Amino acid sequence: MSAILVSIEMGQFPHVTSYVSKAEQALDVHDSIIVAKLRCAAGLANLEAKKYKLAARKVMIYEIPDLDLGIQLFIYYF
């Protein structure tokens, strides 16, 4: 997760996309906080790439019970 955050801070959004997909494949992620963070990071990377429809789908939180956390993460990094 720290590599994703550093990539976001440096503006290296293609790396963010790569790290997020690796994290989603490598981990059997069931923790809602980790899922929220990964989805928000992917949404930011898609916004930077001007893939607005994909970004919207990534940040739409329908599986995650803690809606406020996902929104806060998105607003913080946007």
N, C-alpha and C positions, 0 to 999 in steps of 0.2 A: 504494500500500500504506500510505503514511503517513496518508492520510485515513481509512482503515479503522481503523488503530490509535488515532487520535485519537478517532474516534467511539466505539470500545469504551471507552476511558478515560473519556469523558464520559457514557457510558451511553445514547448515542443509537443504539439498536440498529436502528430502522427505517432509519436512514442506512446502517448496516453492510450490511444486506441489499441495499440499492440499489447501494452501491459494489461489493459482491462480484459482483452480477449484471452490472454494467457491465464490470468487469474480466474476467470470464469471457467475455463477448461480444466485447470489444474486442481482447483478446489471443489469439493462437493459443498457448495456454500448454502448453508441453511440459516445463518445468522442474519437477521433482517438489517442490522446496522451495516454490515459489510456489503450486503447486496445494494443497499441504498447508496453507499459511497461509490461503488463500482458503476452503478447506473448513472449517477450524477456526473461522474468523471467522463463516462462515455457520451453523455448528453452534451457536455461542454466541448468535447473534441468534435462532435458532429456539428455543433454551432459554428465552431471556428472554420470547419470545412464547408460551411454554407449548405449543409444537408439538414435543412430545417425540419422536414417531416420525420427523419430518423431521430433527430434530437428530441423532438416532442414525444416520440414514442418511448425513448429511453427515460425521460424524466417523468413520464406519467406513472404515478405510483398506485398500482392497483393490487399488488401482492404484498406490499409492505404495510404493516399495521401502524407504524409510527410515522404518520404523514408529516408532522411538523419537522422531524429530523431531516427528511429528504428535502423539504423545501428550504430549510435553513442551510443545508450543505450546498444546494444549488445557488442560492442567493449569495452565499459567501464567496464562491468561486466565480460567479458571473460578474 
